[in-house]
Structures are given as C-alpha cells and as structure tokens.
Amino acid sequence: MTDERIALRELLEKGSDATFLREMIGFAAHRLMELDAEGACGAGHGERS
C-alpha cells in the first residue's frame, strides 16, 4: 500500500469533523503540489531525471 493511501486511511479514522476536514484539505493540497513539482521536473520524489 502506498504512503498516500496509508495517510488517507489514518485521516479517515480520526474523529473530529473540523480536524478531519482541515487535515484532508492539507493532504490534498500537499499531494497536488507534489504532482505539480513532479510534472515540472520530470521525476518523482527521490528520483533523478
């Protein structure tokens, strides 16, 4: 299982709705920034292009 799926599963198991929403938005924003950076440089995290 990928790190992203594990992190998402941990977020889903949390209780507070406000905390859940805040962390879910943070997770999504972080992942979108990673994908944007990977696309710009042509290599994923820990890879060389």
Phi, psi and omega in degrees: 000138183286160179300323181296319180291323178296315179297319179295318179298319178297321178296320182293333181278351181284157188269306189294129181296317181295316179295317179301311181297317180298314181289326178294317177295318177298318178299313181296317180296318179297316180294320178297320178295321177298315180297321178296316179294320178298319179292323182290322184261349177078015179215145178281179179299126179082005179252158174250143179261000000 
